[in-house]
Amino acid sequence: VEQKEKMLKELLRMNVDENELLLEKIGFPTTQAILYDRNIWIADTAATMDSTAHEEGMQDVQKADISTTGVFGPAQTTKKVGSIVGPICNKYGQELKRIKLEKVGFDERNNFNLFSITKRMKQGWALGGDDTTLWIEKGGMKIVFE
């Protein structure tokens, strides 16, 4: 206990966040398995709409016939759209705010949840970033992707 207190005091003196230290010890995942989690959304600058493979939790589901083209293969058709309400969390899993994503395309063939940056920019969100982080901002709200 005494050694841990000394280490924490030294880290505070060096202005190092204890959570950052814990993340360094845990490390970044070595596989993409976490990307298949229904709670993880990938910021996608090429996607024109949000999309998911997870129908559970969707609200206001409606039939749709929306065609999208990816990098490879033929165009895919989204057959349903709906809304998803959920939290925005920081990289430590702490809930920051709850939001509602509207007109989210559902297709069980999707691999990942894609959050459309293009859609947000058309809605007036400003895109920013640096060498480790991407974010969008509008009206005092900031969503950070790390």
Secondary structure, DSSP 8 states (H G I E B T S, - for coil): -HHHHHHHHHHHHTT--HHHHHHHHH---SSSGGGGSTT-EEEESS-SS-EES--TT-EEEEEEEEEE--SSSS-EEEEEEEEEEEEEE-TT--EEEEEEEEEEEE-TT--SEEEEHHHHHHTT-EEEE-SS-EEEEETTEEEEE-
